[in-house]
């Protein structure tokens, strides 16, 4: 066990965070008490394990605060966000809630729902510690509005190497065409789902990675600017690719979840899954599988060199009933001890950029690779997970996609996507 792992296991790293948390002048008292009600959508498997790891460190640092877990399951946040909207409308906010850095967070800022966290940022020197790619996405008018606890990668292809070997398919196809060939090989062999999907958002996640693959990072990013050309032949071609890839999937069902889909890959009932790297947490922690031999990963074909990212961040709503405890929670989200425990379990990488070799050694093979990828790749944002488009634009795309999945007509799908862009691009 490394020195740092030992310190973590014994709570000594968390103990040092207690020291640094003392003497706070971030708008809270030095030692808050009472409760803190925190809202997220992390209820199961590795997502819950990540939250619990963060919580364990928080309890060491803030023994007098009782954590009220208001996680709402499912839909990559769809259910949680609906419940959150209801509470914000009723002026009954939780003390802190999960919101993706980027356009999703901007919605809450624009609606005047959040307090800025400038004092906490100054006190913790986070502007020097969080990545320059993430800071503009949690800032508005020079003010900081949330604490990013992780970085996830959306454009990942997961697979079962044993299944692929048995049918002669490639776990890391370089191009989309090579990927289609692999899917065809699994299909021909029979008995397995070539590319597994689950509830509706997993299709949008698939769509965004296919668009990135087909349009490239520049073309993808251009889609989210005002006046973007969604009617172009290039977008048409990308949507045709999506159409084709869907012929290799199982039927999407509201009753199934991304982690059940990962279990199908792990057990060999499905061959490939395109999913964010929270799937690593499922393979490794929930299914107890060995990286490399039991499950494999590669960037979505055609997207190597691009890191399509998202970042879970936590906020301080105006009118939070336990403001001091909420500030202590936010400090925890940005602390090194909190981020090390949380991200290792969750399957994401920390936002803190001051990790040393021992910190890095706490992470498994995939996450260490992901840390290197984050540094060397071109960074673009995710659609499904709130970076490039806000909740309303996402909802319009959801509607267009739902219709397309039923009728499989590319031309009207493209028109609906173009109309959504005209209406929502800011
Ligand atoms: C994303 C979230 C991830 C993960 C995923 C699946 O939106 O950012 O942390 O939880 O949903 O639920």
Boltz pocket constraint, residues with backbone or C-beta under 6 A from the ligand:
constraints:
  - pocket:
      binder: B
      contacts: [[A, 41], [A, 42], [A, 47], [A, 75], [A, 76], [A, 77], [A, 152], [A, 258], [A, 276], [A, 278], [A, 310], [A, 311], [A, 312], [A, 384], [A, 385]]
      max_distance: 6.0
